[in-house]
């Protein structure tokens, strides 16, 4: 019977440790950028989804249906391989010289996650009494100003828990970027496994890092949420 000899020292050895740290940096940058951009895009799509202008609502609805009902991996491949048909040649050449794989993965993660965030925010907005929007409009606020200053701040506070889940999903889904050559944490763990044949150790290290990343994101959002609630109660 074959026996497997564990060797955890490879994780701490110079070259392989540097690979994992390098992958972690890419994962953190990809996740942080994706969280920020997907939240902003999701906010815009949520407002469009509730617009009184029918064509604007239809565009937002089409975006949501297409994005939410296609796999993330397919969307990553679409932005990586399909962008050559959509973007001008000069822009494609520029992107190829500036880490195009990262940009394609970020675009896919942002668009995919923003669709779910938009629906979470829309649910939060619908939970706000409609009289508040009517009062804001009667006070002279436009629809967008009413949303910006009165409705959305309340809706975002309500949707903090589901938003945390979306942020965590984005951070974990960033591992799919390895399929197009983004050298993030999972990619580097696989590299370590390929060179050392110590897959258990390499992917255990990656698992621990992803778990720690999830815990940190949850903690930071909880701290923010608690601070906002304290300020809200104080006011």
N, C-alpha and C positions, 0 to 999 in steps of 0.2 A: 504494500500500500504506500502510495506517495505521501510524503510528509512535507508540510510547508514550514519553512524556517522564517519566523518574523524578524525583520531587521528595521527597527524604527530609526536607526541612526541615519539612514539615507535621507530622511526628511529634514534633518538638521545639517546635513553635509553642505558644503559651500555652494556648489553649482546647482544642485537640485533645490535647495532652499531658496536660492536666488530666483529660480524659475517660478516657484510657487508664489513668492512675494511679488514678482513682476506680474503674474496672472491676477493676483489679488488687487493690485493697483488698477489694472484694466477693468476688472469687475466692479470695483468701487466707482470708478469714473463713469462707466457705462450705466450703472444703476442710478447714481446720483443725477446724471444728466437726464436719463429716462424718466425718473420720478418727477423732476421739475417740469420737463417739457410735456409729459403726458397729463399732468395736472392742469397746466395752462390750456392745452388743447381740449381736454375734457371739459373744462369750464366753458370754453367758447362753444363747443358742440352742444352742451346742455342748454345754454342760452338760446342757441339757434333752434334747438328741438322744441322750445317753448315759445318761439316767436309767433306773433300774430300774422306774419307774412307767410303765406302758404308755400311759395317756392323755397324759402329759406328752411322751413320745417321739412320739406321733402328731401332737400339735399342732406340735411342732418340725419334724417331717418334712413336714407340710402347708405350713408356712411356707416351708420351703426349696424345695419343689417349685413352689409358686406364684411365689415371688419370683425364683428362678433361671431359670424358663422363660417369663418375660414380659419384653419389651423395657423398658429403663430409660425410654425416652421415653414409653411407654404408662403406666408407673407415675407419671411426673411429671404427665402429664395427669390421671391418676386422682386423685392427691392435690390437684391444683389445682381441677379441676372437680367431682370426686365428693365432696369433703369437705363440700359444702353439704348433701348427703343424710345424711352420717354424724355431723356435729357439731351441737350445739345452736345455735340462731340467735344467741344472745347471744355465744357463743364465736366464731362466724363474723364477727359484726360487730366484735368486738374484734381479731381477726386482720386484718381488712381495714384497720383503722386502724393496724396495727403490722407493715407489710411482709409481708403474707400470701404473696406470691409467693416470697419468700426462705424462709419456713417450709415451704411446700409442696415446694420444690426440696430443701431440707435433709432433709425427711422421706423423700422418694423416694430420694435418694442414700444416706442412712443405711440404710434398710431393704434396698435392693438390694445394697449392698456388704457388709452384715453377713451375708447368706446365704452369700457366698463365703468370708468370713473364718471363719464358723462351721465350714465344712467343712475349711478349712485347719487350724484349731485342733484339730478332732476327729481329723484325720490325725496331728497331732503327739501327741495324747494316746494314740492307739492304738499309737504307736511306743514308748511307755514300757512297760517290763515290767510285766505285770499284778500281779506279786508285790509291787510297791511299794504299790499300792492295797490289796492284801490285808493287807500288813504294817501299813499305817496304820489300817485298820479294826480289826485285832486289837489295836492299841495303844490303842484307845478313841476314835479319830477318827470322826466321822460322815462320810457320803459327801461332803457339801458341804465339810466342813473338810478332808478328804483331798484333794479337788480344789483347794481354795483354797491350801493351804500346801505341798503336795508335788507333785501331778501337773501342774497348770496352769503353774506357774513354769517347769518343765522343758519343757513342750510349747510354750510361747510362744517360748522361746529357739530351739527346733528349727524353728519355723515363721516365723522372721524373714524369710527370703528371699521366700516366697510372700506374706507380709503386706505387704512393701514393694511388690510388684506390685499388690496390691489398693489400697494407699494412692495409688500413682501413677495407677491407673485412675480412682479417685474424683476426684482433682485434675483429670484430663483430662475426665472425664465431666461435671464441673461446668459445662462450656461449654453443655451441653444446657439449662441453666436459662434461657438466653436465650429459649427458645421460649414461656415463660410470663411474660416481661417482667422477669426479674431482670437488673439492669444490671451484669452481670459483664464480664470482659475481652472476650469474643467479641462481646457485645452492643455494647459501646462501640467496638470495632474496626469493626463494621458501621455504626455511627453516623458514624464518621469517614469511611468509604468513601462513605456516602450524601451527606455534605456536600461532600466534596472530589473524589469520583470517582477517588480514589487507593487502590483496593482492594489492589493489590499491596503498597504500603508499609504500609498499616494492618494487614493480616493477616500480613505478615512480622514486624512488631513484636510482634503477639500470639503468633506462633509462637515467637519468640525468648524471650518471657517464659514461655510454657508449658514450653519446654525447660529454662530456668533453674530454674523451679519444680521440675521433675522431678529435676534434678541436686541441688538443695538437699535435697529430701526423702530421696533416696537417701543423700546424705552424712550427714545427721543420724541416720538409722536405722543406718547402718554404724558411726558413732561410738558410738552407744548399744550396739550389738551387741558391738563390740570391747571396750568398757568392761565390759560384763556378763561376757564371756568371760574377761577378765583377773581380775575379782573371783572368778569361779568357779574358775579355776585356782589363785588364791592361797589360796582356802579349802580 
